Amino acid sequence: MANGLDLRSADDKVLEKEIERLTKEKEKRDKKNTALNEAKEQIEKILSDKNLTLEKVFPDKFKKKGFSAKISDKNNDPSKHKWRNPNDHSETFHGVGPKTNRLKELIAEHGEEACKVLDNWPVVEE
């Protein structure tokens, strides 16, 4: 079936129209691919002539998507902490996922309100 058409049961006239439609579609795709290939060749030539790479020209498009910087920045950002030890403000908890056993112990000992990080609390830097 092509385009909802059963080719086995179609007459010659219908088949000719379908062939014509498909031929035009193929020519259209070939033209687009030719334009893309020509553009790629031109870009490659310019980069080669100038001794450049796409990474050098567009560094923001080729940033490494690793975990190291993002995770460490996220985990060390004090504004993201939701809980902290009322006795030791350098001991903080992010509030993502289930509460840790340590946080549960602190809440049981000091109460939930005492352990919450409020926006107006000063951030203690180590």
N, C-alpha and C positions, 0 to 999 in steps of 0.2 A: 504494500500500500504506500502510495506517495501522496501526501497532502490530503488524506482521507479518501483517496481514489483507489479502487480495486483495479490494478493494471491488467489482471488476467481477463476481466470481463469487459473492459473498456473497448470502444471501437477505435478505429485508426485515427479519426479526426480528434478525438479526445486525447489519444496518446501523443499526437503531433503537437497539440497545444501544451501538454505537460512537458514534453521534451523541449519546446521553445522556452517555456517558463524556467525550467531547470538550467538550460544553457545560459539564459540571461543572468540568472543568479550566480552561476559559476564564473561568468565573465566579470560580474561585479566584484566577487570575492578575489579573483585573480588581480584585478585592477587595484584593489585595496592592499593586497599582499605585496604587489609590485611597488606601490607607493611607500609602504612600510620598509621594505627591503632597501629601497633607494635612500630613504631617510637614515636608516641604520648605517649604510655605507658612507653617507656624507658625514655623519657624526663620528664614525670610527676614523675617517680620514682626518678630520679636524683635530681629534684627540691625538692621533698619531703624529701629525705635523707639529703640534704644540707640545708633544711629550707629556700629555696629561692622561688622567683616567677619570672615569665617571665618579669614582669615590672622591677624587680631589676637587672636582667641579661641583658636585652635590654631596658634601659630607653629611648633611642632615638626612639624606635619603638612605644612607648606608650605615647608620649607627648600629652598633652591635646590640642585639636584644637579649643580653645576658641577664642573669639574676643578680649578680654580685652588687653592683652599685644601687640598683633600685631597692633591693630587699634591705640592704644595710641602711640606706637612707631612710626608708620607711620605718624600720624598727627603731632607729635612733631619733626619730623626730618626736620631741617632747609633746608637741601639740596633738599627737595621735593617741597619747596615753589616756585611758579612761579610768584607771584605778591606780592607787599607790598605797604603800605602807605608811600609815600615819606617823610611825616612829622613825622611819628611815625613808625620806622622800626620794632617794635615788633608786629605791626598789619600786619599779613601776610595772604595770600590766596594760596591754593594749586593749583588752576587751573584745578581741576577735576570737570567736570560737567559744568552747565551753570554759568556764572558770577553772583555773588551776587549783590543785589542792592547797597550795600556799595561799592563794587569794581567798579561798573558802575559809581557811583558818583565820586569816586576818579579819574577814567580815564577821566571823563568829565571835572573835575576841573584842573587836572595836566597834562593830556595827557597820552597816552598809554606807550610811552617810559619811562616816569618818574616813572611809576608804576611797570614796569617789573623788576624782580630780575635777576641780571646778575651774572655770575659765579665769577667774581672778586670783588663783593661787600662784605664787611665784614659782618659776621653774628653777630647780636646783641643777646646775651644771656640774659635772664631775671634772 
